Every structure is written in C-alpha cells, then in structure tokens.
C-alpha cells in the first residue's frame, strides 16, 4: 500500500505518509483502517510530498462524503493537516476542506508545504 500509517497514542496523532501513486481506493482503505484502529479524535498528519496523487474533484467529493458518513456514525475525527508539494494537491486539499465545511463537519482541515509547520499547527489544536 502506498500509504504507511503510524499511531502515536501519547500525542493522540496518526501520521500517514504517502509514497508512490495514491488513488481514491487507497484513501478509502486508509480511512477504514483508521476507523477500525480505535483512534477516535486523533489528529491526522497526512504527508503527500513523496506521492503522485491521482485524484480529481469527483474523487475528493466521494472521500469527503465518506468522512461525513462516518461522522454521522459517531466516529469522532480530530484536525487534519495535509502536507503537499504539488500545486494540484493544494487545490484538491482546499476542495476537500470546503466540502467538509459545507457538510457541517466540524473538524479543522489545513494544508501545509512543510511537515514541521503541520506538526506545529496540530500541536496547537491538541
């Protein structure tokens, strides 16, 4: 799988690092694994800098819809920091943030170019 995840219980943090090509099925699989790992309310740092993100706006909408569906099943989510390198991934992450806000999902989503900035932002929300 091109997404490797680590769970840091002391920091209530999940770190997902994407490599290779990332598509919607990989993201949905990661989401399902996080839900089954019993980490409700954990922050998520999703680092995509080393990946080729193969998504379009329709995929992002499907991902946001799935997150909202899980929210309605009482699966609490913490803030999400997305670390990006490619310009198109910045636009996709902004679209994801907007879709989550429109749907009433109350978790903060932010995009960063540096992992250290993302970690600082998440630490301030813990």
Secondary structure, DSSP 8 states (H G I E B T S, - for coil): --EEEEEEGGGTEEEEEEEEEE-HHHHHHHHHHHHHTT-TT-EEEEEEEEEEE---HHHHHHHHHHHHHHHHTT-----EEEE--SHHHHHHHHHHHHHHHHTT--S-EEEESSHHHHHHHHHTT-
